[in-house]
């Protein structure tokens, strides 16, 4: 369903990694966003593989959904925070 791409964005001074599919639509339709927080002592790089795996999980759920014929899935984005809220790392 498209490669997962990662970009880093500054949101009000907070660096975030934003993961999205390369083939996501450019429409104004609603999207689904997963905000993924890393644990204490970890960083955004340590959860990169988990953030990317979320896309495979969504694909699997869609493929096995009984509602699959109703509508295509919404665009899906994962956001991780590069630094913790106290700026300690």
PDB file with SEQRES, HELIX, SHEET and CRYST1 records, atoms N, CA, C and O in Angstrom:
SEQRES   1 A   89  UNK UNK UNK UNK UNK UNK UNK UNK UNK UNK UNK UNK UNK          
SEQRES   2 A   89  UNK UNK UNK UNK UNK UNK UNK UNK UNK UNK UNK UNK UNK          
SEQRES   3 A   89  UNK UNK UNK UNK UNK UNK UNK UNK UNK UNK UNK UNK UNK          
SEQRES   4 A   89  UNK UNK UNK UNK UNK UNK UNK UNK UNK UNK UNK UNK UNK          
SEQRES   5 A   89  UNK UNK UNK UNK UNK UNK UNK UNK UNK UNK UNK UNK UNK          
SEQRES   6 A   89  UNK UNK UNK UNK UNK UNK UNK UNK UNK UNK UNK UNK UNK          
SEQRES   7 A   89  UNK UNK UNK UNK UNK UNK UNK UNK UNK UNK UNK                  
HELIX    1 AA1 UNK A   44  UNK A   47  5                                   4    
HELIX    2 AA2 UNK A   48  UNK A   63  1                                  16    
SHEET    1 AA1 4 UNK A   4  UNK A  11  0                                        
SHEET    2 AA1 4 UNK A  14  UNK A  21 -1                                        
SHEET    3 AA1 4 UNK A  75  UNK A  81 -1                                        
SHEET    4 AA1 4 UNK A  31  UNK A  36  1                                        
CRYST1    1.000    1.000    1.000  90.00  90.00  90.00 P 1           1          
ATOM      1  N   UNK A   1       0.808  -1.201   0.000  1.00  0.00           N  
ATOM      2  CA  UNK A   1       0.000   0.000   0.000  1.00  0.00           C  
ATOM      3  C   UNK A   1       0.849   1.262   0.000  1.00  0.00           C  
ATOM      4  O   UNK A   1       0.339   2.329   0.341  1.00  0.00           O  
ATOM      5  N   UNK A   2       2.076   1.186  -0.354  1.00  0.00           N  
ATOM      6  CA  UNK A   2       2.948   2.360  -0.390  1.00  0.00           C  
ATOM      7  C   UNK A   2       4.002   2.290   0.698  1.00  0.00           C  
ATOM      8  O   UNK A   2       3.765   1.757   1.782  1.00  0.00           O  
ATOM      9  N   UNK A   3       5.158   2.830   0.394  1.00  0.00           N  
ATOM     10  CA  UNK A   3       6.246   2.864   1.367  1.00  0.00           C  
ATOM     11  C   UNK A   3       5.917   3.842   2.481  1.00  0.00           C  
ATOM     12  O   UNK A   3       5.198   4.820   2.271  1.00  0.00           O  
ATOM     13  N   UNK A   4       6.450   3.573   3.672  1.00  0.00           N  
ATOM     14  CA  UNK A   4       6.285   4.479   4.801  1.00  0.00           C  
ATOM     15  C   UNK A   4       7.460   5.449   4.793  1.00  0.00           C  
ATOM     16  O   UNK A   4       8.623   5.044   4.792  1.00  0.00           O  
ATOM     17  N   UNK A   5       7.132   6.736   4.787  1.00  0.00           N  
ATOM     18  CA  UNK A   5       8.156   7.784   4.773  1.00  0.00           C  
ATOM     19  C   UNK A   5       8.122   8.529   6.100  1.00  0.00           C  
ATOM     20  O   UNK A   5       7.069   8.634   6.730  1.00  0.00           O  
ATOM     21  N   UNK A   6       9.269   9.046   6.524  1.00  0.00           N  
ATOM     22  CA  UNK A   6       9.364   9.784   7.781  1.00  0.00           C  
ATOM     23  C   UNK A   6       9.903  11.171   7.520  1.00  0.00           C  
ATOM     24  O   UNK A   6      10.867  11.352   6.775  1.00  0.00           O  
ATOM     25  N   UNK A   7       9.266  12.154   8.146  1.00  0.00           N  
ATOM     26  CA  UNK A   7       9.748  13.527   8.097  1.00  0.00           C  
ATOM     27  C   UNK A   7       9.749  14.093   9.501  1.00  0.00           C  
ATOM     28  O   UNK A   7       8.974  13.652  10.350  1.00  0.00           O  
ATOM     29  N   UNK A   8      10.611  15.065   9.757  1.00  0.00           N  
ATOM     30  CA  UNK A   8      10.665  15.705  11.066  1.00  0.00           C  
ATOM     31  C   UNK A   8      10.092  17.105  10.937  1.00  0.00           C  
ATOM     32  O   UNK A   8      10.507  17.887  10.081  1.00  0.00           O  
ATOM     33  N   UNK A   9       9.123  17.412  11.810  1.00  0.00           N  
ATOM     34  CA  UNK A   9       8.466  18.717  11.795  1.00  0.00           C  
ATOM     35  C   UNK A   9       8.567  19.363  13.167  1.00  0.00           C  
ATOM     36  O   UNK A   9       8.511  18.681  14.191  1.00  0.00           O  
ATOM     37  N   UNK A  10       8.715  20.678  13.181  1.00  0.00           N  
ATOM     38  CA  UNK A  10       8.699  21.453  14.405  1.00  0.00           C  
ATOM     39  C   UNK A  10       7.269  21.927  14.621  1.00  0.00           C  
ATOM     40  O   UNK A  10       6.730  22.686  13.815  1.00  0.00           O  
ATOM     41  N   UNK A  11       6.662  21.479  15.708  1.00  0.00           N  
ATOM     42  CA  UNK A  11       5.290  21.869  16.032  1.00  0.00           C  
ATOM     43  C   UNK A  11       5.350  22.681  17.327  1.00  0.00           C  
ATOM     44  O   UNK A  11       5.484  22.124  18.417  1.00  0.00           O  
ATOM     45  N   UNK A  12       5.250  23.992  17.192  1.00  0.00           N  
ATOM     46  CA  UNK A  12       5.291  24.904  18.351  1.00  0.00           C  
ATOM     47  C   UNK A  12       6.524  24.666  19.220  1.00  0.00           C  
ATOM     48  O   UNK A  12       6.434  24.688  20.447  1.00  0.00           O  
ATOM     49  N   UNK A  13       7.667  24.442  18.587  1.00  0.00           N  
ATOM     50  CA  UNK A  13       8.911  24.237  19.310  1.00  0.00           C  
ATOM     51  C   UNK A  13       9.177  22.802  19.725  1.00  0.00           C  
ATOM     52  O   UNK A  13      10.227  22.519  20.303  1.00  0.00           O  
ATOM     53  N   UNK A  14       8.268  21.898  19.451  1.00  0.00           N  
ATOM     54  CA  UNK A  14       8.428  20.486  19.795  1.00  0.00           C  
ATOM     55  C   UNK A  14       8.705  19.705  18.520  1.00  0.00           C  
ATOM     56  O   UNK A  14       7.873  19.660  17.614  1.00  0.00           O  
ATOM     57  N   UNK A  15       9.883  19.090  18.456  1.00  0.00           N  
ATOM     58  CA  UNK A  15      10.212  18.307  17.267  1.00  0.00           C  
ATOM     59  C   UNK A  15       9.432  17.005  17.270  1.00  0.00           C  
ATOM     60  O   UNK A  15       9.356  16.311  18.284  1.00  0.00           O  
ATOM     61  N   UNK A  16       8.856  16.685  16.125  1.00  0.00           N  
ATOM     62  CA  UNK A  16       8.085  15.452  15.967  1.00  0.00           C  
ATOM     63  C   UNK A  16       8.551  14.731  14.713  1.00  0.00           C  
ATOM     64  O   UNK A  16       8.960  15.359  13.736  1.00  0.00           O  
ATOM     65  N   UNK A  17       8.485  13.415  14.752  1.00  0.00           N  
ATOM     66  CA  UNK A  17       8.665  12.609  13.553  1.00  0.00           C  
ATOM     67  C   UNK A  17       7.280  12.233  13.063  1.00  0.00           C  
ATOM     68  O   UNK A  17       6.458  11.743  13.836  1.00  0.00           O  
ATOM     69  N   UNK A  18       7.018  12.458  11.796  1.00  0.00           N  
ATOM     70  CA  UNK A  18       5.720  12.163  11.215  1.00  0.00           C  
ATOM     71  C   UNK A  18       5.920  11.087  10.152  1.00  0.00           C  
ATOM     72  O   UNK A  18       6.679  11.269   9.199  1.00  0.00           O  
ATOM     73  N   UNK A  19       5.230   9.969  10.332  1.00  0.00           N  
ATOM     74  CA  UNK A  19       5.300   8.842   9.408  1.00  0.00           C  
ATOM     75  C   UNK A  19       4.019   8.818   8.585  1.00  0.00           C  
ATOM     76  O   UNK A  19       2.923   8.928   9.134  1.00  0.00           O  
ATOM     77  N   UNK A  20       4.155   8.676   7.280  1.00  0.00           N  
ATOM     78  CA  UNK A  20       2.992   8.595   6.398  1.00  0.00           C  
ATOM     79  C   UNK A  20       3.368   7.751   5.189  1.00  0.00           C  
ATOM     80  O   UNK A  20       4.544   7.570   4.876  1.00  0.00           O  
ATOM     81  N   UNK A  21       2.360   7.250   4.529  1.00  0.00           N  
ATOM     82  CA  UNK A  21       2.611   6.487   3.300  1.00  0.00           C  
ATOM     83  C   UNK A  21       2.955   7.434   2.162  1.00  0.00           C  
ATOM     84  O   UNK A  21       2.450   8.554   2.087  1.00  0.00           O  
ATOM     85  N   UNK A  22       3.807   6.972   1.297  1.00  0.00           N  
ATOM     86  CA  UNK A  22       4.212   7.788   0.148  1.00  0.00           C  
ATOM     87  C   UNK A  22       3.048   8.044  -0.796  1.00  0.00           C  
ATOM     88  O   UNK A  22       3.061   9.019  -1.548  1.00  0.00           O  
ATOM     89  N   UNK A  23       2.038   7.172  -0.762  1.00  0.00           N  
ATOM     90  CA  UNK A  23       0.911   7.310  -1.687  1.00  0.00           C  
ATOM     91  C   UNK A  23      -0.341   7.856  -1.011  1.00  0.00           C  
ATOM     92  O   UNK A  23      -1.446   7.657  -1.516  1.00  0.00           O  
ATOM     93  N   UNK A  24      -0.187   8.549   0.132  1.00  0.00           N  
ATOM     94  CA  UNK A  24      -1.374   9.070   0.796  1.00  0.00           C  
ATOM     95  C   UNK A  24      -2.045  10.114  -0.070  1.00  0.00           C  
ATOM     96  O   UNK A  24      -1.400  10.768  -0.890  1.00  0.00           O  
ATOM     97  N   UNK A  25      -3.343  10.264   0.118  1.00  0.00           N  
ATOM     98  CA  UNK A  25      -4.101  11.197  -0.719  1.00  0.00           C  
ATOM     99  C   UNK A  25      -3.835  12.633  -0.300  1.00  0.00           C  
ATOM    100  O   UNK A  25      -3.394  12.893   0.819  1.00  0.00           O  
ATOM    101  N   UNK A  26      -4.102  13.548  -1.191  1.00  0.00           N  
ATOM    102  CA  UNK A  26      -3.932  14.970  -0.908  1.00  0.00           C  
ATOM    103  C   UNK A  26      -5.288  15.645  -0.746  1.00  0.00           C  
ATOM    104  O   UNK A  26      -5.443  16.829  -1.043  1.00  0.00           O  
ATOM    105  N   UNK A  27      -6.260  14.887  -0.276  1.00  0.00           N  
ATOM    106  CA  UNK A  27      -7.607  15.416  -0.143  1.00  0.00           C  
ATOM    107  C   UNK A  27      -7.793  16.051   1.233  1.00  0.00           C  
ATOM    108  O   UNK A  27      -6.914  15.986   2.092  1.00  0.00           O  
ATOM    109  N   UNK A  28      -8.930  16.650   1.414  1.00  0.00           N  
ATOM    110  CA  UNK A  28      -9.267  17.258   2.702  1.00  0.00           C  
ATOM    111  C   UNK A  28     -10.101  16.306   3.556  1.00  0.00           C  
ATOM    112  O   UNK A  28     -10.717  16.723   4.537  1.00  0.00           O  
ATOM    113  N   UNK A  29     -10.119  15.026   3.182  1.00  0.00           N  
ATOM    114  CA  UNK A  29     -10.856  14.025   3.953  1.00  0.00           C  
ATOM    115  C   UNK A  29     -10.213  13.845   5.323  1.00  0.00           C  
ATOM    116  O   UNK A  29      -9.045  14.176   5.524  1.00  0.00           O  
ATOM    117  N   UNK A  30     -10.991  13.319   6.255  1.00  0.00           N  
ATOM    118  CA  UNK A  30     -10.476  13.052   7.588  1.00  0.00           C  
ATOM    119  C   UNK A  30      -9.375  12.004   7.533  1.00  0.00           C  
ATOM    120  O   UNK A  30      -9.377  11.127   6.669  1.00  0.00           O  
ATOM    121  N   UNK A  31      -8.436  12.105   8.466  1.00  0.00           N  
ATOM    122  CA  UNK A  31      -7.347  11.139   8.574  1.00  0.00           C  
ATOM    123  C   UNK A  31      -7.354  10.542   9.974  1.00  0.00           C  
ATOM    124  O   UNK A  31      -8.028  11.046  10.872  1.00  0.00           O  
ATOM    125  N   UNK A  32      -6.609   9.480  10.147  1.00  0.00           N  
ATOM    126  CA  UNK A  32      -6.419   8.869  11.454  1.00  0.00           C  
ATOM    127  C   UNK A  32      -4.961   9.108  11.843  1.00  0.00           C  
ATOM    128  O   UNK A  32      -4.047   8.819  11.071  1.00  0.00           O  
ATOM    129  N   UNK A  33      -4.755   9.642  13.056  1.00  0.00           N  
ATOM    130  CA  UNK A  33      -3.405   9.930  13.541  1.00  0.00           C  
ATOM    131  C   UNK A  33      -3.171   9.176  14.839  1.00  0.00           C  
ATOM    132  O   UNK A  33      -3.979   9.246  15.765  1.00  0.00           O  
ATOM    133  N   UNK A  34      -2.062   8.458  14.897  1.00  0.00           N  
ATOM    134  CA  UNK A  34      -1.639   7.774  16.115  1.00  0.00           C  
ATOM    135  C   UNK A  34      -0.483   8.574  16.706  1.00  0.00           C  
ATOM    136  O   UNK A  34       0.575   8.681  16.087  1.00  0.00           O  
ATOM    137  N   UNK A  35      -0.678   9.137  17.901  1.00  0.00           N  
ATOM    138  CA  UNK A  35       0.401   9.820  18.611  1.00  0.00           C  
ATOM    139  C   UNK A  35       1.072   8.776  19.488  1.00  0.00           C  
ATOM    140  O   UNK A  35       0.454   8.222  20.397  1.00  0.00           O  
ATOM    141  N   UNK A  36       2.339   8.516  19.207  1.00  0.00           N  
ATOM    142  CA  UNK A  36       3.057   7.423  19.853  1.00  0.00           C  
ATOM    143  C   UNK A  36       4.147   8.018  20.735  1.00  0.00           C  
ATOM    144  O   UNK A  36       5.062   8.674  20.236  1.00  0.00           O  
ATOM    145  N   UNK A  37       4.054   7.791  22.044  1.00  0.00           N  
ATOM    146  CA  UNK A  37       5.030   8.328  22.994  1.00  0.00           C  
ATOM    147  C   UNK A  37       6.033   7.247  23.381  1.00  0.00           C  
ATOM    148  O   UNK A  37       5.654   6.110  23.662  1.00  0.00           O  
ATOM    149  N   UNK A  38       7.297   7.604  23.394  1.00  0.00           N  
ATOM    150  CA  UNK A  38       8.315   6.646  23.820  1.00  0.00           C  
ATOM    151  C   UNK A  38       8.422   6.664  25.338  1.00  0.00           C  
ATOM    152  O   UNK A  38       8.029   7.632  25.989  1.00  0.00           O  
ATOM    153  N   UNK A  39       8.953   5.595  25.886  1.00  0.00           N  
ATOM    154  CA  UNK A  39       9.095   5.483  27.335  1.00  0.00           C  
ATOM    155  C   UNK A  39      10.254   6.301  27.867  1.00  0.00           C  
ATOM    156  O   UNK A  39      11.104   6.774  27.113  1.00  0.00           O  
ATOM    157  N   UNK A  40      10.272   6.457  29.172  1.00  0.00           N  
ATOM    158  CA  UNK A  40      11.358   7.186  29.826  1.00  0.00           C  
ATOM    159  C   UNK A  40      12.689   6.496  29.507  1.00  0.00           C  
ATOM    160  O   UNK A  40      12.790   5.271  29.563  1.00  0.00           O  
ATOM    161  N   UNK A  41      13.670   7.269  29.183  1.00  0.00           N  
ATOM    162  CA  UNK A  41      14.979   6.716  28.853  1.00  0.00           C  
ATOM    163  C   UNK A  41      15.117   6.296  27.401  1.00  0.00           C  
ATOM    164  O   UNK A  41      16.217   5.972  26.954  1.00  0.00           O  
ATOM    165  N   UNK A  42      14.010   6.296  26.652  1.00  0.00           N  
ATOM    166  CA  UNK A  42      14.057   5.984  25.228  1.00  0.00           C  
ATOM    167  C   UNK A  42      13.989   7.285  24.433  1.00  0.00           C  
ATOM    168  O   UNK A  42      13.835   8.368  24.996  1.00  0.00           O  
ATOM    169  N   UNK A  43      14.103   7.155  23.139  1.00  0.00           N  
ATOM    170  CA  UNK A  43      13.975   8.328  22.277  1.00  0.00           C  
ATOM    171  C   UNK A  43      13.192   7.937  21.023  1.00  0.00           C  
ATOM    172  O   UNK A  43      12.820   6.778  20.843  1.00  0.00           O  
ATOM    173  N   UNK A  44      12.955   8.905  20.179  1.00  0.00           N  
ATOM    174  CA  UNK A  44      12.149   8.652  18.981  1.00  0.00           C  
ATOM    175  C   UNK A  44      12.777   7.581  18.090  1.00  0.00           C  
ATOM    176  O   UNK A  44      12.060   6.803  17.462  1.00  0.00           O  
ATOM    177  N   UNK A  45      14.106   7.535  18.031  1.00  0.00           N  
ATOM    178  CA  UNK A  45      14.766   6.524  17.195  1.00  0.00           C  
ATOM    179  C   UNK A  45      14.507   5.110  17.715  1.00  0.00           C  
ATOM    180  O   UNK A  45      14.452   4.159  16.935  1.00  0.00           O  
ATOM    181  N   UNK A  46      14.351   4.973  19.024  1.00  0.00           N  
ATOM    182  CA  UNK A  46      14.154   3.635  19.588  1.00  0.00           C  
ATOM    183  C   UNK A  46      12.763   3.080  19.297  1.00  0.00           C  
ATOM    184  O   UNK A  46      12.543   1.877  19.440  1.00  0.00           O  
ATOM    185  N   UNK A  47      11.824   3.928  18.894  1.00  0.00           N  
ATOM    186  CA  UNK A  47      10.475   3.446  18.571  1.00  0.00           C  
ATOM    187  C   UNK A  47      10.182   3.515  17.076  1.00  0.00           C  
ATOM    188  O   UNK A  47       9.038   3.338  16.658  1.00  0.00           O  
ATOM    189  N   UNK A  48      11.203   3.771  16.275  1.00  0.00           N  
ATOM    190  CA  UNK A  48      11.023   3.883  14.827  1.00  0.00           C  
ATOM    191  C   UNK A  48      10.401   2.619  14.238  1.00  0.00           C  
ATOM    192  O   UNK A  48       9.464   2.701  13.443  1.00  0.00           O  
ATOM    193  N   UNK A  49      10.913   1.461  14.623  1.00  0.00           N  
ATOM    194  CA  UNK A  49      10.391   0.208  14.043  1.00  0.00           C  
ATOM    195  C   UNK A  49       8.942  -0.035  14.469  1.00  0.00           C  
ATOM    196  O   UNK A  49       8.154  -0.571  13.690  1.00  0.00           O  
ATOM    197  N   UNK A  50       8.584   0.350  15.690  1.00  0.00           N  
ATOM    198  CA  UNK A  50       7.209   0.183  16.153  1.00  0.00           C  
ATOM    199  C   UNK A  50       6.271   1.132  15.405  1.00  0.00           C  
ATOM    200  O   UNK A  50       5.166   0.750  15.020  1.00  0.00           O  
ATOM    201  N   UNK A  51       6.720   2.358  15.205  1.00  0.00           N  
ATOM    202  CA  UNK A  51       5.907   3.327  14.463  1.00  0.00           C  
ATOM    203  C   UNK A  51       5.655   2.827  13.041  1.00  0.00           C  
ATOM    204  O   UNK A  51       4.544   2.951  12.525  1.00  0.00           O  
ATOM    205  N   UNK A  52       6.670   2.273  12.418  1.00  0.00           N  
ATOM    206  CA  UNK A  52       6.509   1.742  11.060  1.00  0.00           C  
ATOM    207  C   UNK A  52       5.631   0.492  11.036  1.00  0.00           C  
ATOM    208  O   UNK A  52       4.871   0.280  10.091  1.00  0.00           O  
ATOM    209  N   UNK A  53       5.739  -0.334  12.080  1.00  0.00           N  
ATOM    210  CA  UNK A  53       4.932  -1.561  12.150  1.00  0.00           C  
ATOM    211  C   UNK A  53       3.448  -1.255  12.296  1.00  0.00           C  
ATOM    212  O   UNK A  53       2.614  -2.092  11.951  1.00  0.00           O  
ATOM    213  N   UNK A  54       3.104  -0.090  12.791  1.00  0.00           N  
ATOM    214  CA  UNK A  54       1.691   0.282  12.936  1.00  0.00           C  
ATOM    215  C   UNK A  54       0.987   0.279  11.579  1.00  0.00           C  
ATOM    216  O   UNK A  54      -0.204  -0.021  11.498  1.00  0.00           O  
ATOM    217  N   UNK A  55       1.710   0.609  10.527  1.00  0.00           N  
ATOM    218  CA  UNK A  55       1.113   0.616   9.186  1.00  0.00           C  
ATOM    219  C   UNK A  55       0.763  -0.800   8.731  1.00  0.00           C  
ATOM    220  O   UNK A  55      -0.278  -1.013   8.110  1.00  0.00           O  
ATOM    221  N   UNK A  56       1.624  -1.759   9.036  1.00  0.00           N  
ATOM    222  CA  UNK A  56       1.331  -3.155   8.696  1.00  0.00           C  
ATOM    223  C   UNK A  56       0.131  -3.652   9.493  1.00  0.00           C  
ATOM    224  O   UNK A  56      -0.687  -4.409   8.971  1.00  0.00           O  
ATOM    225  N   UNK A  57       0.017  -3.233  10.754  1.00  0.00           N  
ATOM    226  CA  UNK A  57      -1.116  -3.621  11.578  1.00  0.00           C  
ATOM    227  C   UNK A  57      -2.421  -3.082  10.981  1.00  0.00           C  
ATOM    228  O   UNK A  57      -3.418  -3.802  10.915  1.00  0.00           O  
ATOM    229  N   UNK A  58      -2.413  -1.817  10.547  1.00  0.00           N  
ATOM    230  CA  UNK A  58      -3.601  -1.221   9.929  1.00  0.00           C  
ATOM    231  C   UNK A  58      -3.969  -1.988   8.661  1.00  0.00           C  
ATOM    232  O   UNK A  58      -5.142  -2.283   8.433  1.00  0.00           O  
ATOM    233  N   UNK A  59      -2.976  -2.310   7.840  1.00  0.00           N  
ATOM    234  CA  UNK A  59      -3.231  -3.084   6.618  1.00  0.00           C  
ATOM    235  C   UNK A  59      -3.876  -4.424   6.936  1.00  0.00           C  
ATOM    236  O   UNK A  59      -4.828  -4.832   6.271  1.00  0.00           O  
ATOM    237  N   UNK A  60      -3.360  -5.108   7.950  1.00  0.00           N  
ATOM    238  CA  UNK A  60      -3.899  -6.410   8.331  1.00  0.00           C  
ATOM    239  C   UNK A  60      -5.344  -6.287   8.801  1.00  0.00           C  
ATOM    240  O   UNK A  60      -6.195  -7.086   8.409  1.00  0.00           O  
ATOM    241  N   UNK A  61      -5.621  -5.300   9.629  1.00  0.00           N  
ATOM    242  CA  UNK A  61      -6.986  -5.110  10.129  1.00  0.00           C  
ATOM    243  C   UNK A  61      -7.948  -4.787   8.989  1.00  0.00           C  
ATOM    244  O   UNK A  61      -9.077  -5.277   8.973  1.00  0.00           O  
ATOM    245  N   UNK A  62      -7.514  -3.978   8.052  1.00  0.00           N  
ATOM    246  CA  UNK A  62      -8.365  -3.639   6.908  1.00  0.00           C  
ATOM    247  C   UNK A  62      -8.628  -4.869   6.051  1.00  0.00           C  
ATOM    248  O   UNK A  62      -9.751  -5.084   5.596  1.00  0.00           O  
ATOM    249  N   UNK A  63      -7.604  -5.669   5.833  1.00  0.00           N  
ATOM    250  CA  UNK A  63      -7.744  -6.852   4.978  1.00  0.00           C  
ATOM    251  C   UNK A  63      -8.703  -7.881   5.568  1.00  0.00           C  
ATOM    252  O   UNK A  63      -9.343  -8.627   4.827  1.00  0.00           O  
ATOM    253  N   UNK A  64      -8.807  -7.925   6.886  1.00  0.00           N  
ATOM    254  CA  UNK A  64      -9.664  -8.915   7.536  1.00  0.00           C  
ATOM    255  C   UNK A  64     -10.973  -8.311   8.048  1.00  0.00           C  
ATOM    256  O   UNK A  64     -11.743  -8.996   8.722  1.00  0.00           O  
ATOM    257  N   UNK A  65     -11.229  -7.059   7.742  1.00  0.00           N  
ATOM    258  CA  UNK A  65     -12.419  -6.387   8.241  1.00  0.00           C  
ATOM    259  C   UNK A  65     -13.680  -6.837   7.491  1.00  0.00           C  
ATOM    260  O   UNK A  65     -13.661  -7.007   6.272  1.00  0.00           O  
ATOM    261  N   UNK A  66     -14.754  -7.023   8.225  1.00  0.00           N  
ATOM    262  CA  UNK A  66     -16.025  -7.371   7.588  1.00  0.00           C  
ATOM    263  C   UNK A  66     -16.657  -6.139   6.931  1.00  0.00           C  
ATOM    264  O   UNK A  66     -17.575  -6.273   6.122  1.00  0.00           O  
ATOM    265  N   UNK A  67     -16.174  -4.947   7.273  1.00  0.00           N  
ATOM    266  CA  UNK A  67     -16.706  -3.705   6.711  1.00  0.00           C  
ATOM    267  C   UNK A  67     -15.889  -3.220   5.521  1.00  0.00           C  
ATOM    268  O   UNK A  67     -16.064  -2.090   5.065  1.00  0.00           O  
ATOM    269  N   UNK A  68     -15.023  -4.045   5.032  1.00  0.00           N  
ATOM    270  CA  UNK A  68     -14.111  -3.672   3.968  1.00  0.00           C  
ATOM    271  C   UNK A  68     -14.811  -3.149   2.722  1.00  0.00           C  
ATOM    272  O   UNK A  68     -14.267  -2.302   2.014  1.00  0.00           O  
ATOM    273  N   UNK A  69     -16.009  -3.644   2.449  1.00  0.00           N  
ATOM    274  CA  UNK A  69     -16.712  -3.235   1.236  1.00  0.00           C  
ATOM    275  C   UNK A  69     -17.386  -1.870   1.382  1.00  0.00           C  
ATOM    276  O   UNK A  69     -17.842  -1.307   0.388  1.00  0.00           O  
ATOM    277  N   UNK A  70     -17.458  -1.331   2.596  1.00  0.00           N  
ATOM    278  CA  UNK A  70     -18.184  -0.074   2.809  1.00  0.00           C  
ATOM    279  C   UNK A  70     -17.420   1.152   2.324  1.00  0.00           C  
ATOM    280  O   UNK A  70     -17.982   1.985   1.612  1.00  0.00           O  
ATOM    281  N   UNK A  71     -16.172   1.273   2.692  1.00  0.00           N  
ATOM    282  CA  UNK A  71     -15.385   2.450   2.314  1.00  0.00           C  
ATOM    283  C   UNK A  71     -13.908   2.120   2.446  1.00  0.00           C  
ATOM    284  O   UNK A  71     -13.523   1.280   3.260  1.00  0.00           O  
ATOM    285  N   UNK A  72     -13.091   2.772   1.656  1.00  0.00           N  
ATOM    286  CA  UNK A  72     -11.645   2.544   1.792  1.00  0.00           C  
ATOM    287  C   UNK A  72     -11.160   3.130   3.115  1.00  0.00           C  
ATOM    288  O   UNK A  72     -11.807   4.017   3.673  1.00  0.00           O  
ATOM    289  N   UNK A  73     -10.037   2.648   3.617  1.00  0.00           N  
ATOM    290  CA  UNK A  73      -9.525   3.183   4.877  1.00  0.00           C  
ATOM    291  C   UNK A  73      -9.082   4.638   4.714  1.00  0.00           C  
ATOM    292  O   UNK A  73      -8.684   5.067   3.631  1.00  0.00           O  
ATOM    293  N   UNK A  74      -9.161   5.369   5.798  1.00  0.00           N  
ATOM    294  CA  UNK A  74      -8.675   6.747   5.800  1.00  0.00           C  
ATOM    295  C   UNK A  74      -7.156   6.740   5.754  1.00  0.00           C  
ATOM    296  O   UNK A  74      -6.513   5.741   6.078  1.00  0.00           O  
ATOM    297  N   UNK A  75      -6.596   7.872   5.347  1.00  0.00           N  
ATOM    298  CA  UNK A  75      -5.148   8.004   5.434  1.00  0.00           C  
ATOM    299  C   UNK A  75      -4.743   7.870   6.900  1.00  0.00           C  
ATOM    300  O   UNK A  75      -5.464   8.302   7.798  1.00  0.00           O  
ATOM    301  N   UNK A  76      -3.593   7.270   7.122  1.00  0.00           N  
ATOM    302  CA  UNK A  76      -3.113   6.968   8.464  1.00  0.00           C  
ATOM    303  C   UNK A  76      -1.746   7.592   8.634  1.00  0.00           C  
ATOM    304  O   UNK A  76      -0.883   7.448   7.768  1.00  0.00           O  
ATOM    305  N   UNK A  77      -1.538   8.286   9.745  1.00  0.00           N  
ATOM    306  CA  UNK A  77      -0.269   8.952  10.043  1.00  0.00           C  
ATOM    307  C   UNK A  77       0.124   8.607  11.468  1.00  0.00           C  
ATOM    308  O   UNK A  77      -0.734   8.525  12.346  1.00  0.00           O  
ATOM    309  N   UNK A  78       1.417   8.404  11.706  1.00  0.00           N  
ATOM    310  CA  UNK A  78       1.938   8.172  13.056  1.00  0.00           C  
ATOM    311  C   UNK A  78       2.851   9.338  13.405  1.00  0.00           C  
ATOM    312  O   UNK A  78       3.686   9.744  12.597  1.00  0.00           O  
ATOM    313  N   UNK A  79       2.688   9.877  14.617  1.00  0.00           N  
ATOM    314  CA  UNK A  79       3.514  10.985  15.090  1.00  0.00           C  
ATOM    315  C   UNK A  79       4.235  10.542  16.354  1.00  0.00           C  
ATOM    316  O   UNK A  79       3.604  10.063  17.297  1.00  0.00           O  
ATOM    317  N   UNK A  80       5.556  10.700  16.376  1.00  0.00           N  
ATOM    318  CA  UNK A  80       6.341  10.444  17.590  1.00  0.00           C  
ATOM    319  C   UNK A  80       7.018  11.740  17.991  1.00  0.00           C  
ATOM    320  O   UNK A  80       7.272  12.599  17.147  1.00  0.00           O  
ATOM    321  N   UNK A  81       7.308  11.886  19.265  1.00  0.00           N  
ATOM    322  CA  UNK A  81       7.959  13.089  19.762  1.00  0.00           C  
ATOM    323  C   UNK A  81       9.455  12.840  19.881  1.00  0.00           C  
ATOM    324  O   UNK A  81       9.887  11.843  20.459  1.00  0.00           O  
ATOM    325  N   UNK A  82      10.245  13.763  19.324  1.00  0.00           N  
ATOM    326  CA  UNK A  82      11.689  13.595  19.282  1.00  0.00           C  
ATOM    327  C   UNK A  82      12.300  13.855  20.659  1.00  0.00           C  
ATOM    328  O   UNK A  82      13.259  13.186  21.046  1.00  0.00           O  
ATOM    329  N   UNK A  83      11.764  14.802  21.386  1.00  0.00           N  
ATOM    330  CA  UNK A  83      12.271  15.140  22.724  1.00  0.00           C  
ATOM    331  C   UNK A  83      11.149  14.955  23.735  1.00  0.00           C  
ATOM    332  O   UNK A  83       9.970  15.016  23.386  1.00  0.00           O  
ATOM    333  N   UNK A  84      11.524  14.727  24.991  1.00  0.00           N  
ATOM    334  CA  UNK A  84      10.463  14.616  25.995  1.00  0.00           C  
ATOM    335  C   UNK A  84       9.949  16.014  26.354  1.00  0.00           C  
ATOM    336  O   UNK A  84      10.519  17.020  25.934  1.00  0.00           O  
ATOM    337  N   UNK A  85       8.884  16.063  27.123  1.00  0.00           N  
ATOM    338  CA  UNK A  85       8.222  17.326  27.413  1.00  0.00           C  
ATOM    339  C   UNK A  85       9.070  18.265  28.265  1.00  0.00           C  
ATOM    340  O   UNK A  85       8.823  19.471  28.271  1.00  0.00           O  
ATOM    341  N   UNK A  86      10.046  17.752  28.973  1.00  0.00           N  
ATOM    342  CA  UNK A  86      10.899  18.602  29.808  1.00  0.00           C  
ATOM    343  C   UNK A  86      12.154  19.025  29.075  1.00  0.00           C  
ATOM    344  O   UNK A  86      12.971  19.765  29.623  1.00  0.00           O  
ATOM    345  N   UNK A  87      12.321  18.572  27.849  1.00  0.00           N  
ATOM    346  CA  UNK A  87      13.489  18.940  27.064  1.00  0.00           C  
ATOM    347  C   UNK A  87      14.763  18.259  27.512  1.00  0.00           C  
ATOM    348  O   UNK A  87      15.859  18.726  27.201  1.00  0.00           O  
ATOM    349  N   UNK A  88      14.634  17.157  28.241  1.00  0.00           N  
ATOM    350  CA  UNK A  88      15.814  16.469  28.769  1.00  0.00           C  
ATOM    351  C   UNK A  88      16.391  15.464  27.797  1.00  0.00           C  
ATOM    352  O   UNK A  88      17.396  14.825  28.109  1.00  0.00           O  
ATOM    353  N   UNK A  89      15.804  15.304  26.653  1.00  0.00           N  
ATOM    354  CA  UNK A  89      16.410  14.351  25.746  1.00  0.00           C  
ATOM    355  C   UNK A  89      15.427  13.708  24.902  1.00  0.00           C  
ATOM    356  O   UNK A  89      15.779  12.868  24.074  1.00  0.00           O  
TER     357      UNK A  89                                                      
END                                                                             
